[in-house]
C-alpha cells in the first residue's frame, strides 16, 4: 500500500509539472513577409521580406492564452517614377523603401481546437533602420544610390494583427497573420502610407 501511495504521489507531481510546463512556453520563430504600404494616397507596391524573433505564450485555460513576441521585421515597399531628375539628368527610376522594425505584438489567442487558434492583438513597432534605394530601370545606365531617410520616417509604428496558428506537433507550429498599420510611416508631405504585412512563420516551443 505504501508503494502504491508513493507511486500515486509521484504520478500526481509529474502530471502537475507537465501541466505547468504546458501552461508557459517560449521559443524562436522565423518567417516570410509580403510587406507594402496602404492608405488613400499610398502608391507603393509590395515586396517580399523576412522576420525572425522570439515568442512567449501563457495559457490561462485550455481555450485562451496570451502570446507576446519580440520580432525583427524587414519591411517596406517599391514604386517607380518616370523622368526622375537626380540633378545630372532624367531617367526612369525604381525606388525601394527598406524600413526595418523591432515589432512587439501581443496576441490574444482563442483555441478553436487543441491544434488551431485564432490570434488577435495590438503591435508596437520601433523603427531601427530607414533607407531607400533609387536605381535606373535602364540597364545601360549604371545608377544606384542608397539614401538615409531616418529623419523622414516616424520612430514608432502602431498596428493590429489578426491570424491563425496551427500546431503541427506539441512543439512545432505554423502561423499566418496580417498586421494592419494604423499610423503614418512617413514624416514627408509628399510621401504617405501605413504599413501592411502579410506573414507566414514557423516556430518551435520549448
C-alpha positions, 0 to 999 in steps of 0.5 A, a space after each residue: 500500500 505504501 508503494 502504491 501511495 508513493 507511486 500515486 504521489 509521484 504520478 500526481 507531481 509529474 502530471 502537475 509539472 507537465 501541466 505547468 510546463 504546458 501552461 508557459 512556453 517560449 521559443 524562436 520563430 522565423 518567417 516570410 513577409 509580403 510587406 507594402 504600404 496602404 492608405 488613400 494616397 499610398 502608391 507603393 507596391 509590395 515586396 517580399 521580406 523576412 522576420 525572425 524573433 522570439 515568442 512567449 505564450 501563457 495559457 490561462 485555460 485550455 481555450 485562451 492564452 496570451 502570446 507576446 513576441 519580440 520580432 525583427 521585421 524587414 519591411 517596406 515597399 517599391 514604386 517607380 517614377 518616370 523622368 526622375 531628375 537626380 540633378 545630372 539628368 532624367 531617367 526612369 527610376 525604381 525606388 525601394 523603401 527598406 524600413 526595418 522594425 523591432 515589432 512587439 505584438 501581443 496576441 490574444 489567442 482563442 483555441 478553436 481546437 487543441 491544434 488551431 487558434 485564432 490570434 488577435 492583438 495590438 503591435 508596437 513597432 520601433 523603427 531601427 533602420 530607414 533607407 531607400 534605394 533609387 536605381 535606373 530601370 535602364 540597364 545601360 545606365 549604371 545608377 544606384 544610390 542608397 539614401 538615409 531617410 531616418 529623419 523622414 520616417 516616424 520612430 514608432 509604428 502602431 498596428 493590429 494583427 489578426 491570424 491563425 496558428 496551427 500546431 503541427 506537433 506539441 512543439 512545432 507550429 505554423 502561423 499566418 497573420 496580417 498586421 494592419 498599420 494604423 499610423 503614418 510611416 512617413 514624416 514627408 508631405 509628399 510621401 504617405 502610407 501605413 504599413 501592411 504585412 502579410 506573414 507566414 512563420 514557423 516556430 518551435 516551443 520549448 
